Amino acid sequence: MLVVIFVAAAAVVWVVGIQPAKTTDVPDEKLHFSSALGGLIVRAGVDSAGLAEWL
């Protein structure tokens, strides 16, 4: 039973993580950032907005 819960939680984290990854693609392409810098900018925006507990 514990394995099923772990697998389900891992699947949820994987699915939820797709949206922030897609969000960083837009500024990366438009501003010619590396993917690491684009991710850092999105993460900084989320942290400063107080939304980090939702990720």
All heavy atoms as TSV, in Angstrom:
chain	resi	resn	atom	element	x	y	z
A	1	MET	N	N	0.819	-1.195	0.000
A	1	MET	CA	C	0.000	0.000	0.000
A	1	MET	C	C	0.863	1.260	0.000
A	1	MET	O	O	0.542	2.234	-0.666
A	1	MET	CB	C	-0.936	-0.033	1.216
A	1	MET	CG	C	-1.859	1.132	1.302
A	1	MET	SD	S	-3.010	1.101	-0.070
A	1	MET	CE	C	-3.984	2.486	0.290
A	2	LEU	N	N	1.935	1.226	0.769
A	2	LEU	CA	C	2.823	2.382	0.855
A	2	LEU	C	C	3.480	2.672	-0.495
A	2	LEU	O	O	3.662	3.840	-0.861
A	2	LEU	CB	C	3.887	2.149	1.927
A	2	LEU	CG	C	4.784	3.333	2.275
A	2	LEU	CD1	C	3.947	4.504	2.760
A	2	LEU	CD2	C	5.785	2.941	3.327
A	3	VAL	N	N	3.788	1.630	-1.239
A	3	VAL	CA	C	4.398	1.808	-2.559
A	3	VAL	C	C	3.423	2.494	-3.508
A	3	VAL	O	O	3.809	3.361	-4.298
A	3	VAL	CB	C	4.859	0.441	-3.126
A	3	VAL	CG1	C	5.331	0.589	-4.554
A	3	VAL	CG2	C	5.942	-0.155	-2.254
A	4	VAL	N	N	2.157	2.157	-3.431
A	4	VAL	CA	C	1.141	2.771	-4.286
A	4	VAL	C	C	1.034	4.263	-3.985
A	4	VAL	O	O	0.952	5.092	-4.906
A	4	VAL	CB	C	-0.222	2.066	-4.114
A	4	VAL	CG1	C	-1.311	2.795	-4.862
A	4	VAL	CG2	C	-0.127	0.618	-4.554
A	5	ILE	N	N	1.052	4.630	-2.721
A	5	ILE	CA	C	0.981	6.036	-2.328
A	5	ILE	C	C	2.206	6.782	-2.828
A	5	ILE	O	O	2.101	7.906	-3.357
A	5	ILE	CB	C	0.836	6.166	-0.794
A	5	ILE	CG1	C	-0.506	5.591	-0.348
A	5	ILE	CG2	C	0.998	7.613	-0.351
A	5	ILE	CD1	C	-0.649	5.474	1.145
A	6	PHE	N	N	3.377	6.165	-2.691
A	6	PHE	CA	C	4.612	6.801	-3.152
A	6	PHE	C	C	4.588	7.011	-4.664
A	6	PHE	O	O	4.949	8.079	-5.154
A	6	PHE	CB	C	5.817	5.938	-2.757
A	6	PHE	CG	C	7.119	6.513	-3.230
A	6	PHE	CD1	C	7.705	7.571	-2.570
A	6	PHE	CD2	C	7.748	5.989	-4.345
A	6	PHE	CE1	C	8.894	8.112	-3.011
A	6	PHE	CE2	C	8.945	6.516	-4.794
A	6	PHE	CZ	C	9.522	7.575	-4.123
A	7	VAL	N	N	4.163	6.013	-5.409
A	7	VAL	CA	C	4.102	6.122	-6.872
A	7	VAL	C	C	3.088	7.190	-7.285
A	7	VAL	O	O	3.334	7.985	-8.204
A	7	VAL	CB	C	3.783	4.760	-7.514
A	7	VAL	CG1	C	3.480	4.899	-8.990
A	7	VAL	CG2	C	4.939	3.795	-7.295
A	8	ALA	N	N	1.952	7.243	-6.608
A	8	ALA	CA	C	0.939	8.255	-6.918
A	8	ALA	C	C	1.471	9.657	-6.627
A	8	ALA	O	O	1.270	10.590	-7.416
A	8	ALA	CB	C	-0.337	7.991	-6.123
A	9	ALA	N	N	2.160	9.829	-5.517
A	9	ALA	CA	C	2.731	11.139	-5.176
A	9	ALA	C	C	3.799	11.540	-6.185
A	9	ALA	O	O	3.874	12.702	-6.590
A	9	ALA	CB	C	3.310	11.107	-3.771
A	10	ALA	N	N	4.621	10.593	-6.603
A	10	ALA	CA	C	5.649	10.888	-7.605
A	10	ALA	C	C	5.014	11.296	-8.929
A	10	ALA	O	O	5.488	12.216	-9.604
A	10	ALA	CB	C	6.546	9.674	-7.797
A	11	ALA	N	N	3.922	10.652	-9.311
A	11	ALA	CA	C	3.228	11.006	-10.552
A	11	ALA	C	C	2.638	12.409	-10.476
A	11	ALA	O	O	2.709	13.172	-11.441
A	11	ALA	CB	C	2.137	9.978	-10.844
A	12	VAL	N	N	2.085	12.760	-9.339
A	12	VAL	CA	C	1.516	14.108	-9.166
A	12	VAL	C	C	2.611	15.163	-9.267
A	12	VAL	O	O	2.442	16.185	-9.942
A	12	VAL	CB	C	0.767	14.211	-7.819
A	12	VAL	CG1	C	0.434	15.653	-7.482
A	12	VAL	CG2	C	-0.489	13.365	-7.850
A	13	VAL	N	N	3.744	14.937	-8.619
A	13	VAL	CA	C	4.847	15.894	-8.673
A	13	VAL	C	C	5.355	16.032	-10.104
A	13	VAL	O	O	5.655	17.141	-10.568
A	13	VAL	CB	C	5.987	15.454	-7.730
A	13	VAL	CG1	C	7.245	16.267	-7.967
A	13	VAL	CG2	C	5.541	15.573	-6.284
A	14	TRP	N	N	5.426	14.935	-10.823
A	14	TRP	CA	C	5.897	14.967	-12.204
A	14	TRP	C	C	4.939	15.786	-13.083
A	14	TRP	O	O	5.352	16.654	-13.838
A	14	TRP	CB	C	6.028	13.557	-12.718
A	14	TRP	CG	C	6.621	13.418	-14.102
A	14	TRP	CD1	C	7.162	14.403	-14.872
A	14	TRP	CD2	C	6.726	12.221	-14.846
A	14	TRP	NE1	N	7.595	13.886	-16.047
A	14	TRP	CE2	C	7.344	12.543	-16.071
A	14	TRP	CE3	C	6.368	10.911	-14.616
A	14	TRP	CZ2	C	7.590	11.591	-17.039
A	14	TRP	CZ3	C	6.628	9.969	-15.586
A	14	TRP	CH2	C	7.229	10.313	-16.773
A	15	VAL	N	N	3.646	15.531	-12.952
A	15	VAL	CA	C	2.653	16.230	-13.772
A	15	VAL	C	C	2.617	17.717	-13.426
A	15	VAL	O	O	2.567	18.572	-14.315
A	15	VAL	CB	C	1.259	15.581	-13.603
A	15	VAL	CG1	C	0.183	16.431	-14.234
A	15	VAL	CG2	C	1.263	14.183	-14.207
A	16	VAL	N	N	2.660	18.047	-12.154
A	16	VAL	CA	C	2.607	19.449	-11.730
A	16	VAL	C	C	3.883	20.188	-12.142
A	16	VAL	O	O	3.839	21.373	-12.436
A	16	VAL	CB	C	2.379	19.529	-10.203
A	16	VAL	CG1	C	2.551	20.940	-9.691
A	16	VAL	CG2	C	0.998	19.014	-9.860
A	17	GLY	N	N	4.999	19.505	-12.215
A	17	GLY	CA	C	6.253	20.128	-12.604
A	17	GLY	C	C	6.351	20.468	-14.072
A	17	GLY	O	O	7.235	21.224	-14.483
A	18	ILE	N	N	5.459	19.959	-14.882
A	18	ILE	CA	C	5.502	20.229	-16.319
A	18	ILE	C	C	5.161	21.689	-16.613
A	18	ILE	O	O	5.787	22.315	-17.459
A	18	ILE	CB	C	4.557	19.269	-17.072
A	18	ILE	CG1	C	5.116	17.856	-17.005
A	18	ILE	CG2	C	4.364	19.696	-18.507
A	18	ILE	CD1	C	4.166	16.795	-17.547
A	19	GLN	N	N	4.189	22.253	-15.921
A	19	GLN	CA	C	3.763	23.632	-16.203
A	19	GLN	C	C	4.875	24.651	-15.954
A	19	GLN	O	O	5.109	25.501	-16.808
A	19	GLN	CB	C	2.512	23.983	-15.403
A	19	GLN	CG	C	1.923	25.322	-15.783
A	19	GLN	CD	C	1.549	25.400	-17.258
A	19	GLN	OE1	O	1.046	24.458	-17.829
A	19	GLN	NE2	N	1.811	26.537	-17.862
A	20	PRO	N	N	5.587	24.615	-14.822
A	20	PRO	CA	C	6.694	25.572	-14.667
A	20	PRO	C	C	7.783	25.382	-15.727
A	20	PRO	O	O	8.397	26.350	-16.156
A	20	PRO	CB	C	7.240	25.291	-13.269
A	20	PRO	CG	C	6.110	24.678	-12.540
A	20	PRO	CD	C	5.326	23.906	-13.568
A	21	ALA	N	N	7.998	24.149	-16.152
A	21	ALA	CA	C	8.996	23.911	-17.199
A	21	ALA	C	C	8.557	24.544	-18.511
A	21	ALA	O	O	9.368	25.126	-19.235
A	21	ALA	CB	C	9.215	22.419	-17.376
A	22	LYS	N	N	7.272	24.465	-18.825
A	22	LYS	CA	C	6.764	25.101	-20.040
A	22	LYS	C	C	6.805	26.625	-19.913
A	22	LYS	O	O	7.030	27.325	-20.890
A	22	LYS	CB	C	5.331	24.650	-20.319
A	22	LYS	CG	C	5.224	23.223	-20.780
A	22	LYS	CD	C	3.776	22.858	-21.046
A	22	LYS	CE	C	3.631	21.418	-21.487
A	22	LYS	NZ	N	2.224	21.059	-21.676
A	23	THR	N	N	6.582	27.124	-18.710
A	23	THR	CA	C	6.587	28.566	-18.478
A	23	THR	C	C	7.969	29.158	-18.740
A	23	THR	O	O	8.084	30.267	-19.259
A	23	THR	CB	C	6.149	28.870	-17.033
A	23	THR	OG1	O	4.869	28.301	-16.819
A	23	THR	CG2	C	6.080	30.350	-16.769
A	24	THR	N	N	9.019	28.437	-18.403
A	24	THR	CA	C	10.366	28.972	-18.614
A	24	THR	C	C	10.776	28.939	-20.076
A	24	THR	O	O	11.683	29.667	-20.471
A	24	THR	CB	C	11.411	28.197	-17.797
A	24	THR	OG1	O	11.400	26.834	-18.192
A	24	THR	CG2	C	11.142	28.318	-16.328
A	25	ASP	N	N	10.126	28.145	-20.899
A	25	ASP	CA	C	10.492	28.076	-22.315
A	25	ASP	C	C	10.223	29.389	-23.044
A	25	ASP	O	O	10.967	29.760	-23.951
A	25	ASP	CB	C	9.732	26.943	-23.011
A	25	ASP	CG	C	10.226	25.577	-22.592
A	25	ASP	OD1	O	11.338	25.503	-22.035
A	25	ASP	OD2	O	9.501	24.588	-22.822
A	26	VAL	N	N	9.175	30.096	-22.663
A	26	VAL	CA	C	8.807	31.335	-23.358
A	26	VAL	C	C	9.874	32.415	-23.192
A	26	VAL	O	O	10.383	32.933	-24.193
A	26	VAL	CB	C	7.413	31.830	-22.901
A	26	VAL	CG1	C	7.088	33.170	-23.513
A	26	VAL	CG2	C	6.355	30.797	-23.249
A	27	PRO	N	N	10.261	32.795	-21.957
A	27	PRO	CA	C	11.312	33.817	-21.851
A	27	PRO	C	C	12.662	33.330	-22.379
A	27	PRO	O	O	13.458	34.127	-22.863
A	27	PRO	CB	C	11.393	34.150	-20.360
A	27	PRO	CG	C	10.645	33.105	-19.659
A	27	PRO	CD	C	9.724	32.465	-20.637
A	28	ASP	N	N	12.930	32.027	-22.261
A	28	ASP	CA	C	14.191	31.504	-22.781
A	28	ASP	C	C	14.307	31.746	-24.283
A	28	ASP	O	O	15.359	32.156	-24.772
A	28	ASP	CB	C	14.313	30.007	-22.510
A	28	ASP	CG	C	14.484	29.685	-21.047
A	28	ASP	OD1	O	14.777	30.612	-20.275
A	28	ASP	OD2	O	14.326	28.505	-20.684
A	29	GLU	N	N	13.232	31.501	-25.009
A	29	GLU	CA	C	13.264	31.661	-26.459
A	29	GLU	C	C	13.236	33.138	-26.879
A	29	GLU	O	O	13.960	33.536	-27.781
A	29	GLU	CB	C	12.096	30.916	-27.098
A	29	GLU	CG	C	12.224	29.416	-26.992
A	29	GLU	CD	C	11.018	28.677	-27.529
A	29	GLU	OE1	O	10.144	29.315	-28.145
A	29	GLU	OE2	O	10.945	27.460	-27.329
A	30	LYS	N	N	12.404	33.932	-26.223
A	30	LYS	CA	C	12.277	35.336	-26.614
A	30	LYS	C	C	13.502	36.159	-26.247
A	30	LYS	O	O	13.907	37.052	-26.994
A	30	LYS	CB	C	11.038	35.960	-25.972
A	30	LYS	CG	C	9.750	35.493	-26.579
A	30	LYS	CD	C	8.574	36.242	-25.998
A	30	LYS	CE	C	7.293	35.779	-26.681
A	30	LYS	NZ	N	6.132	36.521	-26.170
A	31	LEU	N	N	14.075	35.908	-25.085
A	31	LEU	CA	C	15.189	36.717	-24.599
A	31	LEU	C	C	16.543	36.025	-24.757
A	31	LEU	O	O	17.556	36.562	-24.316
A	31	LEU	CB	C	14.953	37.077	-23.129
A	31	LEU	CG	C	13.658	37.848	-22.857
A	31	LEU	CD1	C	13.435	38.012	-21.365
A	31	LEU	CD2	C	13.666	39.193	-23.550
A	32	HIS	N	N	16.547	34.834	-25.327
A	32	HIS	CA	C	17.765	34.064	-25.576
A	32	HIS	C	C	18.541	33.778	-24.293
A	32	HIS	O	O	19.761	33.902	-24.245
A	32	HIS	CB	C	18.660	34.775	-26.601
A	32	HIS	CG	C	17.962	35.086	-27.879
A	32	HIS	ND1	N	17.588	34.104	-28.774
A	32	HIS	CD2	C	17.526	36.247	-28.414
A	32	HIS	CE1	C	16.980	34.649	-29.803
A	32	HIS	NE2	N	16.919	35.968	-29.602
A	33	PHE	N	N	17.802	33.410	-23.241
A	33	PHE	CA	C	18.426	32.989	-21.991
A	33	PHE	C	C	18.771	31.514	-22.088
A	33	PHE	O	O	18.210	30.776	-22.878
A	33	PHE	CB	C	17.468	33.145	-20.809
A	33	PHE	CG	C	17.195	34.556	-20.395
A	33	PHE	CD1	C	16.002	34.881	-19.791
A	33	PHE	CD2	C	18.126	35.556	-20.578
A	33	PHE	CE1	C	15.737	36.173	-19.387
A	33	PHE	CE2	C	17.869	36.852	-20.188
A	33	PHE	CZ	C	16.666	37.155	-19.585
A	34	SER	N	N	19.676	31.095	-21.235
A	34	SER	CA	C	19.864	29.656	-21.081
A	34	SER	C	C	18.691	29.132	-20.251
A	34	SER	O	O	17.999	29.890	-19.574
A	34	SER	CB	C	21.179	29.367	-20.360
A	34	SER	OG	O	21.129	29.822	-19.027
A	35	SER	N	N	18.440	27.848	-20.308
A	35	SER	CA	C	17.294	27.298	-19.575
A	35	SER	C	C	17.478	27.449	-18.067
A	35	SER	O	O	16.507	27.617	-17.334
A	35	SER	CB	C	17.053	25.841	-19.950
A	35	SER	OG	O	18.165	25.056	-19.616
A	36	ALA	N	N	18.718	27.415	-17.596
A	36	ALA	CA	C	18.960	27.576	-16.164
A	36	ALA	C	C	18.618	28.991	-15.707
A	36	ALA	O	O	18.008	29.180	-14.653
A	36	ALA	CB	C	20.406	27.249	-15.838
A	37	LEU	N	N	18.991	29.976	-16.497
A	37	LEU	CA	C	18.693	31.359	-16.127
A	37	LEU	C	C	17.198	31.639	-16.194
A	37	LEU	O	O	16.639	32.306	-15.325
A	37	LEU	CB	C	19.453	32.334	-17.035
A	37	LEU	CG	C	19.272	33.819	-16.721
A	37	LEU	CD1	C	19.724	34.121	-15.305
A	37	LEU	CD2	C	20.027	34.653	-17.721
A	38	GLY	N	N	16.523	31.099	-17.198
A	38	GLY	CA	C	15.070	31.261	-17.293
A	38	GLY	C	C	14.363	30.639	-16.105
A	38	GLY	O	O	13.434	31.221	-15.544
A	39	GLY	N	N	14.810	29.465	-15.701
A	39	GLY	CA	C	14.227	28.811	-14.527
A	39	GLY	C	C	14.478	29.587	-13.255
A	39	GLY	O	O	13.617	29.671	-12.381
A	40	LEU	N	N	15.661	30.173	-13.156
A	40	LEU	CA	C	15.990	30.974	-11.982
A	40	LEU	C	C	15.090	32.200	-11.887
A	40	LEU	O	O	14.609	32.550	-10.812
A	40	LEU	CB	C	17.457	31.404	-12.043
A	40	LEU	CG	C	17.969	32.257	-10.901
A	40	LEU	CD1	C	17.972	31.468	-9.613
A	40	LEU	CD2	C	19.359	32.763	-11.220
A	41	ILE	N	N	14.821	32.835	-13.016
A	41	ILE	CA	C	13.959	34.020	-13.032
A	41	ILE	C	C	12.532	33.652	-12.640
A	41	ILE	O	O	11.900	34.346	-11.838
A	41	ILE	CB	C	14.016	34.694	-14.411
A	41	ILE	CG1	C	15.394	35.327	-14.620
A	41	ILE	CG2	C	12.920	35.744	-14.558
A	41	ILE	CD1	C	15.654	35.795	-16.017
A	42	VAL	N	N	12.007	32.562	-13.188
A	42	VAL	CA	C	10.644	32.135	-12.832
A	42	VAL	C	C	10.576	31.766	-11.362
A	42	VAL	O	O	9.647	32.137	-10.653
A	42	VAL	CB	C	10.186	30.971	-13.729
A	42	VAL	CG1	C	8.903	30.358	-13.215
A	42	VAL	CG2	C	10.009	31.438	-15.157
A	43	ARG	N	N	11.575	31.039	-10.865
A	43	ARG	CA	C	11.582	30.639	-9.456
A	43	ARG	C	C	11.673	31.864	-8.541
A	43	ARG	O	O	11.025	31.923	-7.504
A	43	ARG	CB	C	12.752	29.688	-9.198
A	43	ARG	CG	C	12.856	29.185	-7.796
A	43	ARG	CD	C	11.637	28.390	-7.420
A	43	ARG	NE	N	11.633	28.137	-5.997
A	43	ARG	CZ	C	10.988	27.162	-5.427
A	43	ARG	NH1	N	10.260	26.355	-6.168
A	43	ARG	NH2	N	11.025	26.989	-4.154
A	44	ALA	N	N	12.468	32.865	-8.923
A	44	ALA	CA	C	12.569	34.084	-8.120
A	44	ALA	C	C	11.236	34.815	-8.072
A	44	ALA	O	O	10.848	35.351	-7.033
A	44	ALA	CB	C	13.648	34.989	-8.692
A	45	GLY	N	N	10.524	34.836	-9.189
A	45	GLY	CA	C	9.210	35.469	-9.205
A	45	GLY	C	C	8.214	34.755	-8.322
A	45	GLY	O	O	7.436	35.381	-7.604
A	46	VAL	N	N	8.264	33.438	-8.341
A	46	VAL	CA	C	7.352	32.654	-7.497
A	46	VAL	C	C	7.687	32.864	-6.031
A	46	VAL	O	O	6.801	33.044	-5.193
A	46	VAL	CB	C	7.433	31.158	-7.869
A	46	VAL	CG1	C	6.749	30.299	-6.840
A	46	VAL	CG2	C	6.824	30.923	-9.240
A	47	ASP	N	N	8.978	32.862	-5.699
A	47	ASP	CA	C	9.380	33.054	-4.305
A	47	ASP	C	C	9.012	34.440	-3.798
A	47	ASP	O	O	8.543	34.596	-2.673
A	47	ASP	CB	C	10.882	32.841	-4.144
A	47	ASP	CG	C	11.264	31.376	-4.194
A	47	ASP	OD1	O	10.367	30.523	-4.059
A	47	ASP	OD2	O	12.462	31.092	-4.378
A	48	SER	N	N	9.227	35.465	-4.618
A	48	SER	CA	C	8.941	36.822	-4.156
A	48	SER	C	C	7.442	37.082	-4.065
A	48	SER	O	O	7.010	37.946	-3.314
A	48	SER	CB	C	9.590	37.854	-5.086
A	48	SER	OG	O	8.986	37.816	-6.345
A	49	ALA	N	N	6.647	36.335	-4.808
A	49	ALA	CA	C	5.198	36.504	-4.744
A	49	ALA	C	C	4.590	35.727	-3.577
A	49	ALA	O	O	3.394	35.816	-3.332
A	49	ALA	CB	C	4.553	36.040	-6.055
A	50	GLY	N	N	5.402	34.955	-2.875
A	50	GLY	CA	C	4.895	34.181	-1.742
A	50	GLY	C	C	4.145	32.945	-2.162
A	50	GLY	O	O	3.346	32.404	-1.408
A	51	LEU	N	N	4.395	32.462	-3.361
A	51	LEU	CA	C	3.697	31.288	-3.867
A	51	LEU	C	C	4.535	30.017	-3.787
A	51	LEU	O	O	4.138	28.994	-4.311
A	51	LEU	CB	C	3.278	31.517	-5.326
A	51	LEU	CG	C	2.374	32.719	-5.558
A	51	LEU	CD1	C	2.169	32.918	-7.057
A	51	LEU	CD2	C	1.039	32.521	-4.874
A	52	ALA	N	N	5.675	30.077	-3.145
A	52	ALA	CA	C	6.588	28.927	-3.117
A	52	ALA	C	C	5.965	27.729	-2.424
A	52	ALA	O	O	6.278	26.591	-2.750
A	52	ALA	CB	C	7.893	29.310	-2.431
A	53	GLU	N	N	5.071	27.957	-1.486
A	53	GLU	CA	C	4.452	26.811	-0.804
A	53	GLU	C	C	3.508	26.044	-1.712
A	53	GLU	O	O	3.107	24.935	-1.396
A	53	GLU	CB	C	3.723	27.251	0.474
A	53	GLU	CG	C	2.608	28.221	0.254
A	53	GLU	CD	C	3.054	29.672	0.334
A	53	GLU	OE1	O	4.240	29.952	0.502
A	53	GLU	OE2	O	2.173	30.545	0.231
A	54	TRP	N	N	3.146	26.600	-2.848
A	54	TRP	CA	C	2.270	25.902	-3.795
A	54	TRP	C	C	3.053	25.010	-4.726
A	54	TRP	O	O	2.465	24.239	-5.472
A	54	TRP	CB	C	1.456	26.906	-4.592
A	54	TRP	CG	C	0.447	27.613	-3.748
A	54	TRP	CD1	C	0.585	28.832	-3.184
A	54	TRP	CD2	C	-0.825	27.128	-3.341
A	54	TRP	NE1	N	-0.523	29.145	-2.458
A	54	TRP	CE2	C	-1.410	28.112	-2.535
A	54	TRP	CE3	C	-1.522	25.945	-3.599
A	54	TRP	CZ2	C	-2.663	27.946	-1.979
A	54	TRP	CZ3	C	-2.772	25.784	-3.038
A	54	TRP	CH2	C	-3.329	26.777	-2.230
A	55	LEU	N	N	4.380	25.150	-4.773
A	55	LEU	CA	C	5.198	24.316	-5.674
A	55	LEU	C	C	5.693	23.099	-4.983
A	55	LEU	O	O	5.998	23.030	-3.885
A	55	LEU	CB	C	6.360	25.108	-6.242
A	55	LEU	CG	C	5.966	26.197	-7.214
A	55	LEU	CD1	C	7.219	26.903	-7.693
A	55	LEU	CD2	C	5.247	25.631	-8.410
